[in-house]
């Protein structure tokens, strides 16, 4: 899984024309790797202000606003890849357009579902 972190302050710091070009580059990246079959899913998350945290204590769920972690940045987007090894995942991650202005993380997803590599 490839993950991008950010926040509203970062996204709003891009001039409109630069933000539009960044979206075009990201769309091209998505098309490229969807075409090779290596990109299984790609989703952006809503702003952290829309997140909820659920805790169950004594069998009773409690829902609170916001993400659990107090952090300056939050998980903004994620990509699920189907690749043979870590080397290939890192090669693809290096092409994520956001990697040129921030950082992206690559995490193994060790679980497999019947008939699917996840």
N, CA, C and O atoms as a DFTB+ gen file, in Angstrom:
472 C
 N C O
     1  1       0.851      -1.165       0.000
     2  2       0.000       0.000       0.000
     3  2       0.901       1.234       0.000
     4  3       1.864       1.312       0.764
     5  1       0.585       2.176      -0.847
     6  2       1.306       3.450      -0.899
     7  2       0.380       4.500      -0.302
     8  3      -0.791       4.595      -0.670
     9  1       0.924       5.294       0.632
    10  2       0.102       6.281       1.326
    11  2       0.710       7.672       1.219
    12  3       1.927       7.847       1.291
    13  1      -0.164       8.655       1.045
    14  2       0.225      10.061       0.986
    15  2      -0.367      10.756       2.203
    16  3      -1.537      10.556       2.529
    17  1       0.429      11.563       2.867
    18  2      -0.037      12.343       4.008
    19  2      -0.040      13.821       3.643
    20  3       0.766      14.263       2.824
    21  1      -0.931      14.573       4.238
    22  2      -0.984      16.009       3.989
    23  2      -2.006      16.640       4.905
    24  3      -2.486      16.013       5.849
    25  1      -2.337      17.895       4.616
    26  2      -3.363      18.606       5.372
    27  2      -3.881      19.750       4.519
    28  3      -3.300      20.084       3.486
    29  1      -4.977      20.346       4.961
    30  2      -5.601      21.422       4.192
    31  2      -4.626      22.573       3.954
    32  3      -4.628      23.175       2.880
    33  1      -3.809      22.876       4.934
    34  2      -2.839      23.965       4.787
    35  2      -1.891      23.695       3.620
    36  3      -1.598      24.597       2.835
    37  1      -1.418      22.473       3.508
    38  2      -0.526      22.111       2.407
    39  2      -1.245      22.213       1.070
    40  3      -0.723      22.821       0.135
    41  1      -2.450      21.621       0.963
    42  2      -3.165      21.630      -0.321
    43  2      -3.478      23.057      -0.746
    44  3      -3.384      23.390      -1.927
    45  1      -3.853      23.906       0.216
    46  2      -4.203      25.289      -0.108
    47  2      -2.992      26.148      -0.445
    48  3      -3.147      27.247      -0.976
    49  1      -1.783      25.664      -0.144
    50  2      -0.573      26.433      -0.446
    51  2      -0.204      26.384      -1.925
    52  3       0.602      27.190      -2.388
    53  1      -0.787      25.445      -2.670
    54  2      -0.486      25.348      -4.103
    55  2      -1.300      26.378      -4.874
    56  3      -2.514      26.462      -4.691
    57  1      -0.653      27.167      -5.738
    58  2      -1.426      28.063      -6.604
    59  2      -2.388      27.233      -7.466
    60  3      -2.102      26.076      -7.775
    61  1      -3.511      27.813      -7.848
    62  2      -4.566      27.081      -8.562
    63  2      -4.037      26.358      -9.793
    64  3      -4.366      25.192     -10.011
    65  1      -3.221      27.032     -10.600
    66  2      -2.722      26.391     -11.823
    67  2      -1.761      25.235     -11.504
    68  3      -1.727      24.238     -12.226
    69  1      -1.000      25.369     -10.448
    70  2      -0.100      24.286     -10.037
    71  2      -0.901      23.100      -9.492
    72  3      -0.562      21.946      -9.755
    73  1      -1.947      23.381      -8.744
    74  2      -2.800      22.313      -8.212
    75  2      -3.462      21.550      -9.352
    76  3      -3.562      20.324      -9.301
    77  1      -3.915      22.264     -10.381
    78  2      -4.536      21.619     -11.535
    79  2      -3.538      20.709     -12.248
    80  3      -3.884      19.591     -12.629
    81  1      -2.307      21.179     -12.430
    82  2      -1.266      20.343     -13.061
    83  2      -0.947      19.130     -12.195
    84  3      -0.718      18.040     -12.718
    85  1      -0.930      19.310     -10.881
    86  2      -0.653      18.183      -9.980
    87  2      -1.737      17.117     -10.106
    88  3      -1.435      15.924     -10.108
    89  1      -2.980      17.535     -10.210
    90  2      -4.083      16.579     -10.376
    91  2      -3.950      15.861     -11.716
    92  3      -4.181      14.654     -11.795
    93  1      -3.583      16.583     -12.762
    94  2      -3.380      15.955     -14.076
    95  2      -2.259      14.919     -14.018
    96  3      -2.381      13.844     -14.604
    97  1      -1.164      15.236     -13.313
    98  2      -0.051      14.285     -13.181
    99  2      -0.500      13.054     -12.395
   100  3      -0.134      11.926     -12.724
   101  1      -1.295      13.287     -11.355
   102  2      -1.777      12.158     -10.557
   103  2      -2.713      11.284     -11.366
   104  3      -2.639      10.058     -11.284
   105  1      -3.593      11.893     -12.145
   106  2      -4.493      11.125     -13.005
   107  2      -3.701      10.293     -14.014
   108  3      -4.048       9.140     -14.273
   109  1      -2.645      10.867     -14.582
   110  2      -1.802      10.134     -15.537
   111  2      -1.118       8.949     -14.846
   112  3      -1.038       7.860     -15.414
   113  1      -0.630       9.162     -13.633
   114  2      -0.022       8.080     -12.845
   115  2      -1.038       6.961     -12.638
   116  3      -0.729       5.788     -12.848
   117  1      -2.257       7.330     -12.224
   118  2      -3.300       6.330     -11.975
   119  2      -3.624       5.546     -13.240
   120  3      -3.742       4.322     -13.192
   121  1      -3.768       6.230     -14.369
   122  2      -4.060       5.537     -15.627
   123  2      -2.923       4.599     -16.015
   124  3      -3.168       3.476     -16.454
   125  1      -1.688       5.049     -15.856
   126  2      -0.528       4.242     -16.225
   127  2      -0.520       2.913     -15.468
   128  3      -0.399       1.848     -16.073
   129  1      -0.651       2.983     -14.152
   130  2      -0.520       1.764     -13.353
   131  2      -1.813       0.952     -13.288
   132  3      -1.761      -0.249     -13.021
   133  1      -2.954       1.564     -13.521
   134  2      -4.176       0.777     -13.701
   135  2      -4.045      -0.020     -14.994
   136  3      -4.489      -1.165     -15.072
   137  1      -3.430       0.593     -16.011
   138  2      -3.220      -0.076     -17.291
   139  2      -2.281      -1.263     -17.210
   140  3      -2.446      -2.230     -17.953
   141  1      -1.289      -1.209     -16.314
   142  2      -0.371      -2.350     -16.167
   143  2      -0.965      -3.441     -15.277
   144  3      -0.443      -4.555     -15.223
   145  1      -2.058      -3.119     -14.580
   146  2      -2.664      -4.064     -13.649
   147  2      -2.035      -4.025     -12.268
   148  3      -2.429      -4.796     -11.393
   149  1      -1.067      -3.145     -12.054
   150  2      -0.388      -3.074     -10.756
   151  2      -1.137      -2.205      -9.750
   152  3      -0.980      -2.391      -8.543
   153  1      -1.942      -1.267     -10.221
   154  2      -2.735      -0.418      -9.334
   155  2      -4.125      -1.019      -9.218
   156  3      -4.888      -1.030     -10.185
   157  1      -4.451      -1.517      -8.039
   158  2      -5.754      -2.137      -7.821
   159  2      -6.800      -1.114      -7.413
   160  3      -7.927      -1.144      -7.908
   161  1      -6.435      -0.209      -6.513
   162  2      -7.344       0.810      -5.992
   163  2      -6.563       2.087      -5.720
   164  3      -5.380       2.033      -5.383
   165  1      -7.215       3.230      -5.863
   166  2      -6.614       4.514      -5.506
   167  2      -7.730       5.410      -4.998
   168  3      -8.688       5.686      -5.721
   169  1      -7.612       5.856      -3.777
   170  2      -8.640       6.699      -3.185
   171  2      -8.021       7.824      -2.384
   172  3      -7.003       7.645      -1.715
   173  1      -8.648       8.987      -2.461
   174  2      -8.316      10.083      -1.578
   175  2      -9.291      10.063      -0.419
   176  3     -10.446       9.668      -0.576
   177  1      -8.830      10.486       0.735
   178  2      -9.689      10.537       1.918
   179  2     -10.273      11.929       2.079
   180  3      -9.724      12.905       1.567
   181  1     -11.384      12.017       2.788
   182  2     -11.956      13.311       3.144
   183  2     -11.008      14.012       4.116
   184  3     -10.082      13.399       4.648
   185  1     -11.247      15.281       4.336
   186  2     -10.441      16.040       5.285
   187  2     -10.553      15.413       6.672
   188  3     -11.588      14.849       7.024
   189  1      -9.487      15.515       7.449
   190  2      -9.464      14.927       8.790
   191  2     -10.595      15.458       9.670
   192  3     -11.032      14.766      10.590
   193  1     -11.072      16.669       9.405
   194  2     -12.165      17.233      10.202
   195  2     -13.447      16.420      10.049
   196  3     -14.348      16.529      10.881
   197  1     -13.541      15.607       8.996
   198  2     -14.729      14.784       8.777
   199  2     -14.579      13.375       9.350
   200  3     -15.527      12.591       9.319
   201  1     -13.396      13.051       9.873
   202  2     -13.142      11.704      10.404
   203  2     -13.840      11.515      11.751
   204  3     -14.100      12.478      12.473
   205  1     -14.127      10.297      12.062
   206  2     -14.700       9.912      13.353
   207  2     -13.850       8.788      13.931
   208  3     -13.238       8.020      13.189
   209  1     -13.814       8.697      15.232
   210  2     -13.129       7.612      15.920
   211  2     -14.159       6.830      16.718
   212  3     -14.987       7.408      17.423
   213  1     -14.098       5.507      16.600
   214  2     -15.026       4.638      17.319
   215  2     -14.237       3.818      18.331
   216  3     -13.251       3.166      17.988
   217  1     -14.681       3.860      19.573
   218  2     -14.099       3.041      20.636
   219  2     -15.239       2.248      21.275
   220  3     -16.319       2.791      21.506
   221  1     -15.007       0.989      21.554
   222  2     -16.010       0.173      22.241
   223  2     -15.426      -0.219      23.588
   224  3     -14.388      -0.876      23.665
   225  1     -16.109       0.193      24.645
   226  2     -15.678      -0.121      26.002
   227  2     -16.858      -0.750      26.726
   228  3     -17.945      -0.173      26.779
   229  1     -16.641      -1.927      27.278
   230  2     -17.720      -2.615      27.966
   231  2     -18.891      -2.908      27.048
   232  3     -20.039      -2.956      27.489
   233  1     -18.597      -3.104      25.761
   234  2     -19.644      -3.412      24.799
   235  2     -20.427      -2.210      24.297
   236  3     -21.355      -2.360      23.502
   237  1     -20.056      -1.012      24.758
   238  2     -20.784       0.197      24.365
   239  2     -19.908       1.026      23.430
   240  3     -18.809       1.434      23.808
   241  1     -20.395       1.280      22.200
   242  2     -19.605       2.100      21.280
   243  2     -19.703       3.580      21.628
   244  3     -20.765       4.079      22.002
   245  1     -18.586       4.262      21.497
   246  2     -18.547       5.712      21.667
   247  2     -17.903       6.290      20.419
   248  3     -16.826       5.852      20.016
   249  1     -18.550       7.266      19.809
   250  2     -18.058       7.892      18.585
   251  2     -17.666       9.320      18.909
   252  3     -18.444      10.071      19.496
   253  1     -16.449       9.690      18.523
   254  2     -15.979      11.054      18.735
   255  2     -15.523      11.634      17.405
   256  3     -15.221      10.896      16.467
   257  1     -15.475      12.952      17.331
   258  2     -15.030      13.631      16.125
   259  2     -13.521      13.521      15.970
   260  3     -12.776      13.435      16.946
   261  1     -13.100      13.526      14.728
   262  2     -11.686      13.630      14.401
   263  2     -10.927      12.331      14.491
   264  3     -11.399      11.351      15.067
   265  1      -9.745      12.340      13.912
   266  2      -8.892      11.147      13.972
   267  2      -8.359      10.944      15.385
   268  3      -8.280      11.883      16.177
   269  1      -8.001       9.716      15.682
   270  2      -7.499       9.373      17.005
   271  2      -6.175      10.068      17.294
   272  3      -5.989      10.632      18.372
   273  1      -5.266      10.029      16.343
   274  2      -3.942      10.600      16.559
   275  2      -3.970      12.110      16.440
   276  3      -4.621      12.653      15.547
   277  1      -3.285      12.778      17.310
   278  2      -3.098      14.220      17.198
   279  2      -1.881      14.423      16.305
   280  3      -0.748      14.190      16.727
   281  1      -2.113      14.851      15.095
   282  2      -1.020      14.997      14.140
   283  2      -1.269      16.209      13.261
   284  3      -2.410      16.608      13.030
   285  1      -0.189      16.778      12.783
   286  2      -0.283      17.922      11.891
   287  2      -0.798      17.490      10.519
   288  3      -1.537      18.222       9.861
   289  1      -0.399      16.294      10.100
   290  2      -0.823      15.775       8.814
   291  2      -1.676      14.532       9.029
   292  3      -1.621      13.911      10.091
   293  1      -2.457      14.173       8.029
   294  2      -3.307      12.995       8.108
   295  2      -3.181      12.194       6.819
   296  3      -2.648      12.676       5.820
   297  1      -3.674      10.982       6.860
   298  2      -3.674      10.129       5.683
   299  2      -4.611      10.745       4.658
   300  3      -5.819      10.816       4.882
   301  1      -4.061      11.190       3.538
   302  2      -4.839      11.909       2.534
   303  2      -5.272      11.013       1.382
   304  3      -6.376      11.174       0.861
   305  1      -4.431      10.081       0.978
   306  2      -4.726       9.188      -0.150
   307  2      -4.000       7.882       0.058
   308  3      -3.005       7.808       0.779
   309  1      -4.521       6.842      -0.592
   310  2      -3.830       5.560      -0.528
   311  2      -4.067       4.799      -1.824
   312  3      -5.080       4.964      -2.505
   313  1      -3.084       3.957      -2.133
   314  2      -3.080       3.174      -3.366
   315  2      -2.779       1.729      -3.000
   316  3      -1.813       1.455      -2.289
   317  1      -3.582       0.827      -3.472
   318  2      -3.323      -0.586      -3.242
   319  2      -2.718      -1.160      -4.515
   320  3      -3.335      -1.133      -5.580
   321  1      -1.500      -1.678      -4.387
   322  2      -0.771      -2.220      -5.532
   323  2      -0.747      -3.738      -5.474
   324  3      -0.832      -4.334      -4.400
   325  1      -0.633      -4.347      -6.629
   326  2      -0.422      -5.789      -6.741
   327  2       0.893      -5.962      -7.485
   328  3       0.932      -5.940      -8.715
   329  1       1.961      -6.133      -6.729
   330  2       3.305      -6.225      -7.309
   331  2       4.018      -7.452      -6.742
   332  3       3.656      -7.943      -5.673
   333  1       5.025      -7.943      -7.452
   334  2       5.683      -9.176      -7.004
   335  2       6.584      -9.003      -5.788
   336  3       6.836      -9.966      -5.064
   337  1       7.076      -7.770      -5.553
   338  2       8.025      -7.603      -4.453
   339  2       8.127      -6.141      -4.032
   340  3       7.581      -5.249      -4.680
   341  1       8.835      -5.922      -2.936
   342  2       9.005      -4.572      -2.395
   343  2       9.716      -3.652      -3.369
   344  3       9.375      -2.474      -3.479
   345  1      10.697      -4.181      -4.074
   346  2      11.455      -3.365      -5.036
   347  2      10.513      -2.691      -6.020
   348  3      10.636      -1.494      -6.280
   349  1       9.564      -3.458      -6.573
   350  2       8.633      -2.898      -7.555
   351  2       7.719      -1.871      -6.901
   352  3       7.436      -0.833      -7.499
   353  1       7.257      -2.138      -5.696
   354  2       6.410      -1.169      -4.989
   355  2       7.150       0.147      -4.786
   356  3       6.562       1.219      -4.933
   357  1       8.427       0.072      -4.452
   358  2       9.215       1.289      -4.243
   359  2       9.453       2.031      -5.554
   360  3       9.474       3.261      -5.572
   361  1       9.632       1.300      -6.643
   362  2       9.782       1.944      -7.956
   363  2       8.525       2.733      -8.312
   364  3       8.606       3.873      -8.769
   365  1       7.369       2.119      -8.100
   366  2       6.114       2.803      -8.408
   367  2       5.913       3.988      -7.473
   368  3       5.506       5.062      -7.917
   369  1       6.191       3.807      -6.189
   370  2       6.040       4.897      -5.220
   371  2       6.894       6.104      -5.603
   372  3       6.495       7.244      -5.366
   373  1       8.052       5.863      -6.187
   374  2       8.928       6.960      -6.600
   375  2       8.320       7.771      -7.737
   376  3       8.751       8.894      -7.996
   377  1       7.325       7.214      -8.416
   378  2       6.652       7.933      -9.499
   379  2       5.387       8.657      -9.051
   380  3       4.792       9.390      -9.841
   381  1       4.962       8.469      -7.800
   382  2       3.796       9.198      -7.305
   383  2       4.142      10.681      -7.362
   384  3       5.116      11.103      -6.739
   385  1       3.373      11.478      -8.089
   386  2       3.733      12.884      -8.227
   387  2       3.950      13.606      -6.905
   388  3       4.829      14.465      -6.822
   389  1       3.187      13.290      -5.879
   390  2       3.336      13.969      -4.595
   391  2       4.696      13.702      -3.953
   392  3       5.137      14.490      -3.115
   393  1       5.367      12.617      -4.322
   394  2       6.683      12.316      -3.742
   395  2       7.692      13.415      -4.030
   396  3       8.697      13.529      -3.327
   397  1       7.440      14.230      -5.059
   398  2       8.378      15.308      -5.392
   399  2       8.206      16.535      -4.507
   400  3       9.070      17.411      -4.508
   401  1       7.103      16.621      -3.746
   402  2       6.902      17.765      -2.852
   403  2       6.708      17.348      -1.408
   404  3       6.744      18.192      -0.512
   405  1       6.504      16.070      -1.166
   406  2       6.304      15.549       0.182
   407  2       6.912      14.170       0.246
   408  3       7.914      13.894      -0.414
   409  1       6.325      13.323       1.020
   410  2       6.802      11.947       1.136
   411  2       5.615      11.017       0.973
   412  3       4.481      11.370       1.296
   413  1       5.890       9.832       0.472
   414  2       4.877       8.783       0.435
   415  2       5.438       7.596       1.193
   416  3       6.648       7.371       1.200
   417  1       4.561       6.838       1.828
   418  2       4.981       5.646       2.569
   419  2       4.561       4.409       1.801
   420  3       3.535       4.400       1.121
   421  1       5.367       3.362       1.918
   422  2       5.040       2.066       1.337
   423  2       4.950       1.064       2.479
   424  3       5.910       0.865       3.222
   425  1       3.798       0.444       2.608
   426  2       3.559      -0.534       3.669
   427  2       3.149      -1.859       3.030
   428  3       2.296      -1.875       2.143
   429  1       3.736      -2.957       3.460
   430  2       3.256      -4.261       3.005
   431  2       1.851      -4.517       3.542
   432  3       1.504      -4.073       4.636
   433  1       1.058      -5.229       2.772
   434  2      -0.258      -5.690       3.209
   435  2      -0.167      -7.210       3.178
   436  3      -0.334      -7.816       2.119
   437  1       0.097      -7.835       4.326
   438  2       0.442      -9.263       4.339
   439  2      -0.724     -10.228       4.230
   440  3      -0.501     -11.438       4.181
   441  1      -1.936      -9.751       4.190
   442  2      -3.095     -10.646       4.180
   443  2      -3.486     -11.004       2.757
   444  3      -3.370     -10.191       1.840
   445  1      -3.950     -12.233       2.589
   446  2      -4.443     -12.658       1.291
   447  2      -5.865     -13.183       1.431
   448  3      -6.183     -13.920       2.365
   449  1      -6.691     -12.801       0.512
   450  2      -8.056     -13.323       0.454
   451  2      -8.063     -14.430      -0.598
   452  3      -7.262     -14.389      -1.531
   453  1      -8.952     -15.420      -0.466
   454  2      -9.009     -16.485      -1.463
   455  2      -9.173     -15.904      -2.869
   456  3     -10.108     -15.147      -3.130
   457  1      -8.273     -16.258      -3.753
   458  2      -8.335     -15.819      -5.131
   459  2      -7.819     -14.414      -5.371
   460  3      -7.758     -13.972      -6.518
   461  1      -7.445     -13.699      -4.316
   462  2      -6.959     -12.328      -4.461
   463  2      -5.668     -12.146      -3.680
   464  3      -5.492     -12.714      -2.602
   465  1      -4.774     -11.350      -4.235
   466  2      -3.604     -10.921      -3.462
   467  2      -3.946      -9.562      -2.910
   468  3      -4.183      -8.628      -3.675
   469  1      -3.976      -9.429      -1.614
   470  2      -4.294      -8.153      -0.977
   471  2      -3.210      -7.748      -0.028
   472  3      -3.304      -6.695       0.603
